[in-house]
Amino acid sequence: MNADIAAVFEEIADRLELQGDNPFRIRAYRNAARTLTATTRDVRDILEKTGELPKMPGIGADLAAKIREIVTTGHCALLDRLRHDMPQTVTDLLQIPGLGPRRVRLLYHDLGIASVEQLDRAARDGRIRGLPGFGEKTEQHILDATRAHLNKTRRFLWAEAAPSAQAVCAALAAIAGVGQVTVAGSFRRRRDTVGDLDVLATAAPAQAAAVIDRFTHDHEVAEILSAGDTRASVVLRNGLQVDLRVVAAQSYGAALHYFTGSKAHSIALRRLAQAKGLKINEYGVFRGATRVAGADEASVYASVGLPYIEPELRENTGEIDAARLGRLPHLVDRPDLAGDLHAHTTAGDGSAALRDMALAAQRSGLRYLAIAQRLDAQQLQRQSDDIDRLNAELGGVTLLKGVEVSIRQDGRLDLPDAVLARLDLVVAAVHDDFDLPRQQQTERMLRAMDHPHFTILAHPSGRRIGTRPPMDVDMPRLIRHANQRGCFLELNAQPDRLDLDDTHCRMAKEEGVLVSISADARATTDFSRLDGGIGQARRGWLEAGDVLNTRPLSALRPLLQRTM
């Protein structure tokens, strides 16, 4: 239910933005959506049991009343009014790269474009180029983007699918007779996006039908695609498909391995089994008709002489050879993180917001936090003074002085050296001109990395999963240059970034370039994003020693000073 309410608030924010409403009001709805997404307890259950909502960050009386309205009626009167004013499909236009609220308003009011399909037709007909602020080149970009959008199969960001995965597992685990419950597939391998959820549950054969019946009649199920004795497929109310398989406990490990994949990894393992006279399938590992393993995944790997291989590595990209040679990485995990080197505050440069972020980081198990937001020189000085005062008061967490600067097209940073020299670190990123030719884009970033105060290259590829492709940049060259320069690369854990991707994380590891995993937090609830960054780092074979911010502050400071 939390995800449904968050989706309502996000749509309200989108529609208010399209109408040019008060930005503070818009931000309030977006912050509330983030809070609901990060809340583990279902607000409907809380209301049904207690009649009251607990206090949640950023959710006051008005938003709490709307939550109660949605839970009790299934509707939100404000959203209904906003939808009446503007067709529902207009918000889909915001998903097209290059279209912000101002341009969408213009397209809707001047050309009557209210859907991606209408936008595609208008671009093909040459009707967009005549609008103020567009032009022929922009029209072609819009046409390319709408084609990509319309041809794309619906997939969910990992973080979008996670609440549904947790809810499904919790509901299944509560059924009498159900033992272990796990989400397998690409979700378990921590892919950027997932098309559906593959869920396994153990139960005695006599109970399987009852488990299937309870699963298919859950209140979150919008459509039943199929339902048999041991398996079922449904579509949830948010559009996500979930496939359930009920298996016997003795086959659980084999089934979990089989349905986790990847297909290439499973095929490679089955070939090893065949060479040993064994057969691996979803029911177990067999020698002839005799089951020799399969109750847990470790036994499946042991049957072919291998140690257990973590799900994030199972892509047939060298993990089986590494396992055979005893060279599997000891993957980084969330408790390894000592701090976060890229965060913003929720209210500009005020000391109260700094304190809130510091304490939120501490509650998340972090011991230091770098505030690195985009400020001018005067704002930075005020913020630095606030940080000095807070560090004298805070215990158990230290704030570092940082800034996020833009890399200009010529490679310069957009703040003076004298300002940057006073900071603990400088986080630099490309924020515009994403479509420069490959050589020009690469040279731009290389020149920035050569700056004497450059510390971390933030979200290096600039991608937004599903909406903005990565820049055309020579990433291997950037990584090699980072090694030579002694600076660092960021793995930005925003769910729609996860940038660096897994391939470039592994490349950085091989080149000896340390990676900083950051939440890029803008609210106190955003540190939960670090889990997604950890998942991406694990897919990239990163160990704790490969991650910059696993180090204690005493070991981190010399590394930061080396780049300054």
VEXDREN-2710 file (C-alpha; in Angstrom, 1 decimal):
% VEXDREN-2710
k/r/px/py/pz
1/MET/0.0/0.0/0.0
2/ASN/2.9/2.4/0.7
3/ALA/4.0/2.1/-2.9
4/ASP/0.5/2.9/-4.1
5/ILE/0.2/6.1/-2.0
6/ALA/3.7/7.1/-2.9
7/ALA/2.7/6.8/-6.6
8/VAL/-0.3/9.0/-6.0
9/PHE/1.9/11.7/-4.4
10/GLU/4.4/11.5/-7.2
11/GLU/1.7/12.0/-9.8
12/ILE/0.2/14.9/-7.8
13/ALA/3.7/16.5/-7.7
14/ASP/4.1/15.9/-11.5
15/ARG/0.7/17.5/-12.2
16/LEU/1.3/20.5/-9.9
17/GLU/4.7/21.0/-11.6
18/LEU/3.0/20.9/-15.1
19/GLN/0.6/23.6/-13.8
20/GLY/3.5/25.7/-12.6
21/ASP/2.4/25.4/-8.9
22/ASN/4.4/26.5/-5.8
23/PRO/7.8/24.6/-5.9
24/PHE/7.7/24.1/-2.1
25/ARG/4.3/22.4/-2.3
26/ILE/5.6/20.2/-5.1
27/ARG/8.7/19.3/-3.1
28/ALA/6.5/18.4/-0.1
29/TYR/4.7/15.7/-2.1
30/ARG/7.9/14.3/-3.5
31/ASN/9.5/14.1/0.0
32/ALA/6.4/12.4/1.3
33/ALA/6.6/9.9/-1.5
34/ARG/10.2/9.1/-0.6
35/THR/9.3/8.8/3.1
36/LEU/6.5/6.3/2.3
37/THR/8.8/4.3/0.0
38/ALA/11.4/4.0/2.7
39/THR/8.9/3.1/5.5
40/THR/8.9/-0.7/6.1
41/ARG/5.6/-0.9/7.9
42/ASP/2.4/-0.8/5.8
43/VAL/0.5/2.4/6.6
44/ARG/-2.9/0.7/5.9
45/ASP/-2.1/-2.0/8.5
46/ILE/-1.1/0.7/11.0
47/LEU/-4.3/2.6/10.4
48/GLU/-6.4/-0.6/10.7
49/LYS/-4.8/-1.6/13.9
50/THR/-4.3/1.7/15.7
51/GLY/-6.5/4.2/13.9
52/GLU/-3.6/6.7/13.8
53/LEU/-0.5/7.2/11.7
54/PRO/2.9/7.5/13.3
55/LYS/4.9/10.7/12.9
56/MET/6.9/10.5/9.7
57/PRO/9.5/12.9/8.3
58/GLY/8.0/15.5/6.0
59/ILE/4.4/14.3/6.5
60/GLY/2.2/16.8/8.3
61/ALA/-1.5/17.0/9.1
62/ASP/-2.6/17.7/5.5
63/LEU/-0.6/14.9/3.9
64/ALA/-1.5/12.5/6.7
65/ALA/-5.2/13.3/6.0
66/LYS/-4.6/12.4/2.3
67/ILE/-3.0/9.2/3.2
68/ARG/-6.0/8.3/5.4
69/GLU/-8.3/9.3/2.5
70/ILE/-6.5/7.0/0.0
71/VAL/-6.5/4.1/2.4
72/THR/-10.2/4.4/3.3
73/THR/-11.6/5.3/-0.1
74/GLY/-9.0/4.2/-2.7
75/HIS/-9.0/7.7/-4.2
76/CYS/-7.5/11.1/-3.6
77/ALA/-9.9/14.0/-4.4
78/LEU/-7.0/16.3/-5.2
79/LEU/-5.6/13.9/-7.8
80/ASP/-9.0/13.4/-9.2
81/ARG/-9.4/17.2/-9.7
82/LEU/-5.9/17.5/-11.3
83/ARG/-6.7/14.6/-13.7
84/HIS/-9.9/16.4/-14.7
85/ASP/-7.9/19.5/-15.5
86/MET/-5.3/17.6/-17.7
87/PRO/-5.4/14.1/-19.3
88/GLN/-3.6/11.4/-17.3
89/THR/-1.3/10.6/-20.1
90/VAL/0.3/14.1/-20.1
91/THR/2.5/13.1/-17.2
92/ASP/4.0/10.3/-19.3
93/LEU/5.6/13.1/-21.4
94/LEU/7.9/13.9/-18.5
95/GLN/9.5/10.5/-19.0
96/ILE/10.8/11.6/-22.4
97/PRO/14.5/12.9/-22.1
98/GLY/14.7/16.6/-22.8
99/LEU/11.1/17.4/-21.8
100/GLY/10.7/19.2/-18.5
101/PRO/7.4/20.7/-17.2
102/ARG/7.7/24.0/-19.1
103/ARG/8.1/22.2/-22.4
104/VAL/5.3/19.7/-21.7
105/ARG/3.0/22.6/-20.8
106/LEU/3.8/24.3/-24.1
107/LEU/3.3/21.1/-26.1
108/TYR/-0.1/20.5/-24.4
109/HIS/-1.5/24.0/-24.6
110/ASP/-0.2/25.0/-28.0
111/LEU/-0.4/21.7/-29.9
112/GLY/-2.8/19.6/-27.8
113/ILE/-0.3/16.9/-27.3
114/ALA/-1.4/14.7/-24.4
115/SER/0.4/11.4/-24.8
116/VAL/3.7/9.9/-26.0
117/GLU/1.9/8.6/-29.1
118/GLN/0.7/12.0/-30.0
119/LEU/4.1/13.4/-29.4
120/ASP/5.7/10.9/-31.7
121/ARG/3.2/11.7/-34.4
122/ALA/3.8/15.5/-34.0
123/ALA/7.5/15.0/-34.2
124/ARG/7.2/12.9/-37.4
125/ASP/4.9/15.5/-38.9
126/GLY/7.4/18.3/-38.2
127/ARG/4.9/20.3/-36.0
128/ILE/7.2/20.7/-33.0
129/ARG/10.1/22.6/-34.5
130/GLY/8.0/25.8/-34.8
131/LEU/7.4/26.1/-31.0
132/PRO/9.5/28.6/-29.0
133/GLY/12.6/27.0/-27.6
134/PHE/12.4/23.9/-29.7
135/GLY/13.8/23.8/-33.3
136/GLU/14.6/21.1/-35.8
137/LYS/17.4/19.5/-33.8
138/THR/15.3/19.2/-30.6
139/GLU/12.4/17.8/-32.6
140/GLN/14.7/15.0/-33.9
141/HIS/15.9/14.2/-30.4
142/ILE/12.3/14.0/-29.3
143/LEU/11.4/11.7/-32.1
144/ASP/14.3/9.4/-31.3
145/ALA/13.4/9.4/-27.6
146/THR/9.7/8.7/-28.2
147/ARG/10.6/5.8/-30.5
148/ALA/12.9/4.3/-27.8
149/HIS/10.2/4.8/-25.2
150/LEU/7.4/3.2/-27.2
151/ASN/9.6/0.2/-28.2
152/LYS/10.8/-0.4/-24.7
153/THR/9.3/-3.4/-22.8
154/ARG/8.1/-2.3/-19.4
155/ARG/10.7/-2.9/-16.7
156/PHE/10.9/-1.8/-13.1
157/LEU/13.9/-0.3/-11.4
158/TRP/15.2/-2.7/-8.8
159/ALA/14.3/-0.2/-6.0
160/GLU/10.7/0.1/-7.4
161/ALA/10.3/-3.7/-7.3
162/ALA/11.8/-4.2/-3.9
163/PRO/8.8/-3.1/-1.8
164/SER/6.6/-5.5/-3.8
165/ALA/9.1/-8.3/-3.3
166/GLN/9.2/-7.7/0.4
167/ALA/5.4/-7.5/0.7
168/VAL/4.9/-10.7/-1.3
169/CYS/7.5/-12.6/0.8
170/ALA/6.0/-11.4/4.0
171/ALA/2.5/-12.5/2.9
172/LEU/3.7/-15.9/1.9
173/ALA/5.8/-16.4/5.0
174/ALA/2.6/-15.7/7.1
175/ILE/0.8/-18.7/5.6
176/ALA/0.7/-21.8/7.8
177/GLY/2.9/-24.5/6.5
178/VAL/5.2/-22.3/4.4
179/GLY/8.9/-22.6/5.2
180/GLN/11.5/-20.6/3.3
181/VAL/10.5/-17.8/0.9
182/THR/12.9/-16.1/-1.5
183/VAL/12.8/-13.9/-4.5
184/ALA/15.0/-15.4/-7.2
185/GLY/15.7/-14.3/-10.8
186/SER/17.3/-11.0/-11.9
187/PHE/16.0/-9.4/-8.7
188/ARG/18.2/-11.6/-6.6
189/ARG/21.1/-11.0/-8.9
190/ARG/20.5/-7.3/-8.3
191/ARG/20.1/-6.3/-11.9
192/ASP/19.4/-2.6/-12.6
193/THR/15.9/-3.4/-13.7
194/VAL/13.6/-6.4/-13.4
195/GLY/10.8/-7.5/-15.7
196/ASP/9.0/-9.6/-13.1
197/LEU/9.6/-11.4/-9.8
198/ASP/10.3/-15.1/-9.5
199/VAL/9.3/-16.2/-6.0
200/LEU/10.0/-19.6/-4.4
201/ALA/8.3/-21.0/-1.3
202/THR/8.7/-24.3/0.4
203/ALA/5.7/-26.3/1.6
204/ALA/4.6/-29.9/1.8
205/PRO/2.9/-31.2/-1.4
206/ALA/-0.4/-31.5/0.4
207/GLN/-0.4/-27.8/1.3
208/ALA/0.8/-26.4/-2.1
209/ALA/-2.7/-25.8/-3.5
210/ALA/-3.7/-23.8/-0.4
211/VAL/-0.6/-21.7/-0.7
212/ILE/-1.4/-21.0/-4.4
213/ASP/-5.0/-20.1/-3.5
214/ARG/-3.9/-17.6/-0.8
215/PHE/-1.3/-16.1/-3.1
216/THR/-3.6/-15.5/-6.0
217/HIS/-6.3/-13.9/-3.8
218/ASP/-4.1/-11.4/-2.1
219/HIS/-5.5/-7.9/-2.0
220/GLU/-2.6/-6.6/-4.0
221/VAL/-3.3/-8.9/-7.0
222/ALA/-5.0/-7.1/-9.9
223/GLU/-5.1/-10.0/-12.4
224/ILE/-4.5/-13.8/-12.2
225/LEU/-2.7/-15.0/-15.3
226/SER/-2.5/-18.7/-14.3
227/ALA/-2.9/-20.9/-11.2
228/GLY/-2.0/-24.6/-11.0
229/ASP/-1.2/-27.0/-8.2
230/THR/2.3/-25.7/-7.5
231/ARG/2.7/-22.6/-9.5
232/ALA/0.9/-19.4/-10.3
233/SER/1.4/-16.1/-12.1
234/VAL/-0.3/-12.8/-11.2
235/VAL/-0.1/-9.1/-12.0
236/LEU/0.0/-6.8/-9.0
237/ARG/-1.9/-3.5/-8.8
238/ASN/1.3/-1.6/-9.7
239/GLY/1.7/-3.7/-13.0
240/LEU/4.5/-5.9/-11.8
241/GLN/4.1/-9.6/-12.7
242/VAL/4.9/-12.2/-10.0
243/ASP/5.5/-15.9/-10.6
244/LEU/5.3/-18.2/-7.6
245/ARG/6.6/-21.8/-7.4
246/VAL/5.9/-23.9/-4.4
247/VAL/8.6/-26.6/-4.0
248/ALA/9.5/-29.3/-1.5
249/ALA/12.2/-28.5/1.0
250/GLN/14.5/-31.2/-0.3
251/SER/14.5/-29.4/-3.7
252/TYR/14.7/-25.8/-2.4
253/GLY/18.4/-25.2/-3.1
254/ALA/18.3/-26.6/-6.6
255/ALA/15.1/-24.7/-7.5
256/LEU/16.6/-21.5/-6.0
257/HIS/19.7/-21.9/-8.1
258/TYR/17.7/-22.8/-11.2
259/PHE/15.4/-19.8/-11.0
260/THR/18.0/-17.3/-9.9
261/GLY/20.1/-17.8/-13.1
262/SER/21.5/-16.3/-15.1
263/LYS/20.9/-18.7/-17.9
264/ALA/24.5/-18.6/-19.1
265/HIS/25.7/-19.3/-15.5
266/SER/23.3/-22.2/-15.1
267/ILE/24.3/-23.7/-18.5
268/ALA/28.0/-23.5/-17.5
269/LEU/27.3/-25.3/-14.2
270/ARG/25.3/-28.0/-15.9
271/ARG/28.2/-28.7/-18.2
272/LEU/30.5/-29.2/-15.2
273/ALA/27.9/-31.6/-13.8
274/GLN/27.7/-33.6/-17.0
275/ALA/31.4/-34.0/-17.0
276/LYS/31.1/-35.6/-13.6
277/GLY/28.2/-37.9/-14.6
278/LEU/25.6/-35.7/-12.8
279/LYS/22.4/-33.9/-13.8
280/ILE/21.3/-30.6/-12.3
281/ASN/17.7/-29.4/-12.7
282/GLU/15.2/-27.5/-10.6
283/TYR/14.5/-30.6/-8.4
284/GLY/18.0/-31.4/-7.4
285/VAL/21.4/-32.8/-8.4
286/PHE/21.1/-36.5/-9.6
287/ARG/23.4/-39.3/-10.3
288/GLY/21.1/-41.5/-12.3
289/ALA/17.9/-41.7/-10.4
290/THR/19.6/-40.9/-7.0
291/ARG/19.4/-37.4/-5.6
292/VAL/22.8/-36.4/-4.3
293/ALA/22.3/-32.7/-3.5
294/GLY/19.8/-29.9/-3.8
295/ALA/18.4/-29.0/-0.4
296/ASP/20.5/-25.8/-0.4
297/GLU/22.5/-24.0/-3.0
298/ALA/25.9/-24.7/-1.4
299/SER/25.3/-28.4/-1.9
300/VAL/24.6/-27.8/-5.6
301/TYR/28.0/-26.0/-6.1
302/ALA/29.8/-28.6/-3.9
303/SER/28.5/-31.4/-6.1
304/VAL/30.6/-30.1/-8.9
305/GLY/33.6/-29.2/-6.7
306/LEU/33.0/-25.5/-6.4
307/PRO/32.5/-23.2/-3.4
308/TYR/29.2/-21.2/-3.1
309/ILE/29.0/-18.4/-5.7
310/GLU/27.1/-15.2/-4.6
311/PRO/24.0/-14.5/-6.8
312/GLU/25.4/-11.1/-7.9
313/LEU/28.3/-12.8/-9.6
314/ARG/26.3/-15.3/-11.6
315/GLU/26.5/-13.9/-15.1
316/ASN/29.1/-16.3/-16.6
317/THR/31.7/-13.6/-16.7
318/GLY/34.6/-15.5/-15.1
319/GLU/33.0/-16.4/-11.7
320/ILE/33.2/-20.2/-12.3
321/ASP/36.9/-20.1/-13.2
322/ALA/37.5/-17.8/-10.2
323/ALA/35.7/-20.3/-8.0
324/ARG/37.7/-23.2/-9.3
325/LEU/40.9/-21.3/-8.6
326/GLY/39.9/-20.1/-5.2
327/ARG/39.8/-16.5/-6.3
328/LEU/36.2/-15.4/-5.7
329/PRO/36.0/-11.9/-4.3
330/HIS/34.9/-11.4/-0.7
331/LEU/32.2/-9.0/-1.8
332/VAL/31.6/-5.6/0.0
333/ASP/28.5/-5.5/2.2
334/ARG/26.5/-2.7/3.7
335/PRO/28.1/-2.9/7.2
336/ASP/31.5/-2.2/5.5
337/LEU/30.6/1.4/4.7
338/ALA/32.0/3.8/7.2
339/GLY/30.7/7.0/5.6
340/ASP/29.1/8.7/2.6
341/LEU/31.0/11.3/0.5
342/HIS/28.2/12.9/-1.5
343/ALA/25.1/14.3/0.3
344/HIS/23.0/17.4/0.1
345/THR/20.8/19.0/2.7
346/THR/17.0/19.4/2.7
347/ALA/17.1/23.1/3.3
348/GLY/20.0/24.9/1.6
349/ASP/22.9/25.7/3.9
350/GLY/21.2/25.9/7.2
351/SER/22.8/24.4/10.3
352/ALA/19.6/22.6/11.4
353/ALA/19.4/20.8/8.0
354/LEU/23.1/19.8/8.4
355/ARG/22.5/18.5/11.8
356/ASP/19.5/16.5/10.6
357/MET/21.5/14.9/7.8
358/ALA/24.4/14.1/10.1
359/LEU/22.2/12.4/12.7
360/ALA/20.4/10.5/9.9
361/ALA/23.7/9.3/8.6
362/GLN/24.7/8.2/12.1
363/ARG/21.4/6.3/12.5
364/SER/22.3/4.5/9.2
365/GLY/25.5/3.3/10.7
366/LEU/27.8/5.9/9.2
367/ARG/30.6/7.6/11.0
368/TYR/31.2/10.5/8.6
369/LEU/29.3/12.4/5.9
370/ALA/30.5/14.8/3.3
371/ILE/28.1/17.6/2.4
372/ALA/28.7/18.1/-1.3
373/GLN/26.0/20.2/-2.8
374/ARG/26.0/22.9/-5.5
375/LEU/26.6/26.3/-3.7
376/ASP/28.3/29.5/-4.5
377/ALA/31.4/30.8/-2.7
378/GLN/29.4/32.7/0.0
379/GLN/27.1/29.9/0.7
380/LEU/30.0/27.5/1.0
381/GLN/31.7/29.7/3.5
382/ARG/28.6/29.9/5.7
383/GLN/28.1/26.2/5.4
384/SER/31.8/25.6/6.3
385/ASP/31.3/27.7/9.5
386/ASP/28.2/25.7/10.4
387/ILE/30.1/22.5/9.9
388/ASP/32.9/23.6/12.2
389/ARG/30.3/24.4/14.9
390/LEU/28.4/21.2/14.5
391/ASN/31.6/19.0/14.5
392/ALA/32.4/20.6/17.9
393/GLU/29.0/19.5/19.2
394/LEU/28.3/16.2/17.5
395/GLY/29.5/12.9/18.8
396/GLY/30.0/9.7/16.8
397/VAL/29.7/11.3/13.4
398/THR/31.8/13.9/11.6
399/LEU/30.8/16.2/8.8
400/LEU/33.2/16.9/5.9
401/LYS/33.3/20.0/3.9
402/GLY/32.6/19.4/0.2
403/VAL/30.9/20.8/-2.8
404/GLU/29.5/19.4/-6.1
405/VAL/30.8/21.4/-9.0
406/SER/29.8/21.3/-12.7
407/ILE/32.3/20.4/-15.3
408/ARG/32.1/23.0/-18.0
409/GLN/32.3/22.1/-21.7
410/ASP/35.9/23.1/-21.7
411/GLY/36.8/21.0/-18.7
412/ARG/37.0/23.9/-16.2
413/LEU/35.2/23.6/-12.8
414/ASP/32.6/26.3/-12.0
415/LEU/34.1/27.6/-8.8
416/PRO/37.5/29.4/-8.2
417/ASP/40.5/27.5/-7.0
418/ALA/40.8/29.6/-3.9
419/VAL/37.3/28.4/-2.8
420/LEU/37.9/24.8/-3.6
421/ALA/41.2/24.7/-1.8
422/ARG/39.5/25.3/1.6
423/LEU/37.4/22.1/1.3
424/ASP/38.0/18.5/2.3
425/LEU/36.9/17.2/-1.1
426/VAL/35.5/18.3/-4.5
427/VAL/32.8/16.2/-6.2
428/ALA/32.6/17.1/-9.9
429/ALA/30.0/16.0/-12.5
430/VAL/28.7/16.7/-16.0
431/HIS/25.3/18.4/-15.6
432/ASP/24.7/19.5/-19.2
433/ASP/25.7/19.0/-22.9
434/PHE/25.3/15.2/-22.5
435/ASP/25.2/14.7/-26.3
436/LEU/28.8/16.0/-27.1
437/PRO/30.8/13.8/-29.5
438/ARG/32.7/11.0/-27.8
439/GLN/36.2/12.5/-28.1
440/GLN/35.0/16.0/-27.0
441/GLN/33.1/14.6/-24.0
442/THR/36.0/12.4/-23.0
443/GLU/38.5/15.3/-23.2
444/ARG/36.2/17.5/-21.3
445/MET/36.2/15.1/-18.3
446/LEU/39.9/14.3/-18.5
447/ARG/40.8/18.0/-18.3
448/ALA/38.5/18.3/-15.2
449/MET/40.2/15.3/-13.6
450/ASP/43.5/17.1/-14.0
451/HIS/42.3/20.0/-11.9
452/PRO/44.5/20.2/-8.7
453/HIS/41.4/20.2/-6.5
454/PHE/39.5/17.4/-8.2
455/THR/38.6/14.5/-5.9
456/ILE/35.6/12.4/-7.1
457/LEU/34.0/12.1/-10.6
458/ALA/30.3/11.8/-9.7
459/HIS/27.8/9.6/-11.7
460/PRO/30.4/9.3/-14.4
461/SER/28.3/8.1/-17.4
462/GLY/25.4/10.5/-16.7
463/ARG/22.8/7.9/-17.3
464/ARG/19.3/7.8/-16.0
465/ILE/18.0/4.3/-16.4
466/GLY/15.0/4.2/-18.8
467/THR/15.1/7.9/-19.5
468/ARG/18.6/9.1/-20.4
469/PRO/21.2/6.9/-22.0
470/PRO/24.8/7.1/-20.9
471/MET/27.0/9.7/-22.5
472/ASP/29.2/8.7/-25.4
473/VAL/32.4/8.7/-23.4
474/ASP/35.6/6.5/-23.4
475/MET/35.1/5.1/-20.0
476/PRO/38.2/2.8/-20.0
477/ARG/40.3/5.9/-20.8
478/LEU/38.6/7.8/-17.9
479/ILE/39.3/4.9/-15.5
480/ARG/42.9/4.6/-16.5
481/HIS/43.3/8.4/-16.1
482/ALA/41.8/8.3/-12.7
483/ASN/44.4/5.7/-11.7
484/GLN/47.2/8.0/-13.0
485/ARG/45.8/11.1/-11.4
486/GLY/45.0/9.4/-8.1
487/CYS/41.4/10.5/-7.9
488/PHE/38.2/8.5/-7.4
489/LEU/35.0/7.5/-9.2
490/GLU/31.6/7.5/-7.7
491/LEU/29.0/4.8/-7.7
492/ASN/25.9/6.9/-7.3
493/ALA/23.2/4.8/-5.6
494/GLN/20.2/6.8/-6.8
495/PRO/17.9/4.0/-8.1
496/ASP/17.6/5.4/-11.6
497/ARG/21.4/6.0/-11.8
498/LEU/23.4/3.2/-10.3
499/ASP/26.3/4.8/-12.0
500/LEU/29.0/3.4/-12.3
501/ASP/27.4/0.3/-13.8
502/ASP/28.7/-3.1/-12.9
503/THR/31.0/-3.5/-15.9
504/HIS/32.8/-0.2/-15.1
505/CYS/33.0/-1.1/-11.4
506/ARG/34.9/-4.2/-12.3
507/MET/37.1/-2.3/-14.7
508/ALA/37.9/0.3/-11.9
509/LYS/38.8/-2.6/-9.6
510/GLU/41.2/-4.1/-12.2
511/GLU/42.8/-0.7/-12.7
512/GLY/43.2/-0.1/-9.0
513/VAL/40.8/2.9/-8.9
514/LEU/38.8/3.2/-5.7
515/VAL/35.1/3.7/-6.0
516/SER/33.0/5.8/-3.6
517/ILE/29.5/4.5/-3.0
518/SER/27.2/7.4/-2.3
519/ALA/23.5/7.8/-1.6
520/ASP/23.5/11.3/-3.2
521/ALA/21.1/12.0/-0.3
522/ARG/18.8/15.0/-0.3
523/ALA/16.6/13.9/2.6
524/THR/17.2/12.1/5.8
525/THR/15.4/9.0/4.5
526/ASP/17.7/8.7/1.4
527/PHE/20.5/6.8/3.1
528/SER/18.5/3.6/2.5
529/ARG/19.7/4.0/-1.1
530/LEU/23.1/2.8/-0.1
531/ASP/21.8/-0.8/-0.1
532/GLY/21.2/-0.4/-3.9
533/GLY/24.7/0.9/-4.4
534/ILE/26.1/-2.0/-2.5
535/GLY/24.2/-4.4/-4.8
536/GLN/25.6/-2.7/-7.8
537/ALA/29.1/-2.8/-6.3
538/ARG/28.8/-6.5/-5.6
539/ARG/27.7/-7.1/-9.3
540/GLY/31.0/-5.3/-10.1
541/TRP/33.0/-7.7/-8.0
542/LEU/34.0/-5.0/-5.6
543/GLU/35.5/-5.9/-2.2
544/ALA/35.6/-3.6/0.9
545/GLY/39.2/-2.6/0.0
546/ASP/38.0/-1.5/-3.5
547/VAL/35.6/1.0/-2.0
548/LEU/36.9/4.4/-0.8
549/ASN/34.4/5.0/1.9
550/THR/34.8/1.7/3.8
551/ARG/37.9/3.3/5.3
552/PRO/37.9/4.9/8.8
553/LEU/38.2/8.7/8.7
554/SER/41.8/8.5/9.8
555/ALA/42.7/6.5/6.7
556/LEU/40.4/8.5/4.4
557/ARG/41.7/11.9/5.1
558/PRO/45.2/11.3/3.6
559/LEU/43.6/9.9/0.5
560/LEU/41.5/13.0/0.1
561/GLN/44.4/15.3/0.8
562/ARG/46.4/13.6/-1.9
563/THR/43.9/14.7/-4.5
564/MET/43.8/18.3/-3.3
END
